[in-house]
Amino acid sequence: MASEGTSTVPRMGSFKRALLGYRRDDVDAAISARDAQIGVAETELASLSGMVIEREREIRSLGERLREANERHERSIVSLSAVSERLEEIQEQARGQATRIRMKALREAVEVSRRTQELSDVHGGPENGAAPSNGSAEAALGELFEGLIKLEIGPLGDFSQLVGFEDAVGRLGASEISVERFSEGRATLSMRLDEPVDLLRELEESAPFDFNIRRTGSDNLILDVDEDQGPEQRAA
């Protein structure tokens, strides 16, 4: 733009007068100077207009890139949310499937136990409840068990009590836990202890119900659920 200052175009009063008006040469020179200034102003205006248009183009481009970046960010958030929801669904399905498999295995164990009991009754075999005592409860609480162990417990009210007791056994570090028999409320579990464990004392603290020790052996235990406890404690 032209800098502000004194105009180079002569004022009308500065023109010298001739016989019929102002001198033509002075007027022509003033018009030429004015046209030159207008030309410079138009050139500068065109340059400024070009700069403004270019800046507006850059602003639109930056705005478009920002909008695309926001859209990508929103799509990423939506995608991450969908993945999280799907993972939760899979976990829930896995837990449900594990529970169904577990309950099916328990029902099959009950059926096998029932058939085994029927065969045992046919052949007149002794019942587990008639097994003789094999040591006092006080001594058994301090005894360490290791290796393959068979444990009978009952009476249990339902599968949930059996599952709770099985979980308590698993928390003690036992492996290869399986339900070999579940008949008339009594269950026989098989487990393996890879290192010595004060099994009865640990179960006394972690089992979901109280029990009494009927029989102990190096690899065989028979426990009776304390039927004097309240229903709330039994269902715990």
Number of C-alpha atoms within 10 A of each C-alpha: 11 9 5 6 6 6 10 10 14 15 9 11 8 9 16 13 12 9 6 6 9 15 13 13 11 16 16 11 13 18 14 13 16 16 12 12 16 13 12 14 14 13 13 14 13 12 13 13 12 12 12 12 12 12 12 12 12 12 12 12 12 12 12 12 12 12 12 12 12 12 12 12 12 12 12 12 12 12 12 12 12 12 12 12 12 12 12 12 12 12 12 12 12 12 12 12 12 12 13 12 12 13 15 12 14 21 15 16 20 21 15 16 21 16 14 14 16 12 12 13 12 9 9 9 10 10 10 10 12 7 11 10 13 14 13 12 16 9 9 20 17 13 17 14 21 17 15 17 18 19 19 23 22 22 19 22 14 10 14 13 19 23 17 17 19 19 16 19 20 14 13 15 13 23 16 10 18 16 22 18 24 25 19 13 14 22 23 19 20 19 21 17 18 13 11 11 18 15 19 23 14 15 19 15 11 17 18 20 23 18 20 16 21 19 21 22 16 14 13 14 20 21 20 18 17 15 15 9 12 10 11 8 10 17 14 11
